[in-house]
Amino acid sequence: MKKDTFVFLVSLILLIIGVVHIVRLIIGWQVQIAGIMVPMWIYGVEAVVFICLSFVGFRLTKKGE
């Protein structure tokens, strides 16, 4: 697998994860880990981080062309 293909696939996966976190935030899905409810604001932070990382990866694949 070429480096550009790998970076593109990882970026796509990160984008999907970011979108899922946004959907979780909108719908209000709660996560409970070891009996502790995870606060909803964490989903927003995670979504921003994952989407930013995916866009950086997509930009890297564009520069590689």
HELIX and SHEET records of a PDB file:
HELIX    1   1 LYS A    3  ILE A   27  1                                  25    
HELIX    2   2 TRP A   41  LYS A   63  1                                  23    
SHEET    1   A 2 GLN A  32  ILE A  33  0                                        
SHEET    2   A 2 ILE A  36  MET A  37 -1                                        
END                                                                             
